[in-house]
């Protein structure tokens, strides 16, 4: 069995909402730690590292320079890793909320298109959407937050706006914040992320209690 690399910070109890952090291309397990400060106290945090070495360093979910690479396969790989890690940890969170930077957000969005009930919410940070080649199943309305840079040199603002429009068209509540920055999350994006994370987490707790 492959040993998956991850770090886990327990919440206030074993059913606390779980925030799943997924890095982008050439990232490592710790690179998303900075975004953890936007998550409410008492919530569990799980940081997952992609399993594929990248020639430029770090780990991607798929090799962007490999013409044969299949991004959708990466979304199934993420499912398998998440399932394996949750089993190993022995936790059953009330809900899961995902945050992905760049390629990490894209792979999470693919997983969510295949299973809209997988996460209660998804924050896409300087990221993009790869549309499902088949109809997206009904049954879930995950809350989407998008933070993007007006001057992003890796993922254009137009691409991010197109992705936001597509996800909104699926009936998923979608909020987008744009900062005057490059391929990063700006001050308004961090502020919006903090507010969104708190709301989505507490919505998940209330739904579970009812």
MOBEL-V695636 format. One record per helix or strand. SS is the DSSP state (alpha for helix, beta for strand). FROM is the first residue (numbers start at 1). TO is the last residue. If there is no record, write none. Layout:
SS|FROM|TO ; SS|FROM|TO
This chain:
beta|6|9 ; beta|18|22 ; beta|27|27 ; alpha|33|38 ; beta|44|48 ; beta|52|53 ; beta|59|60 ; alpha|71|89 ; beta|96|101 ; alpha|103|114 ; beta|121|125 ; beta|143|149 ; alpha|157|169 ; beta|174|179 ; alpha|187|209
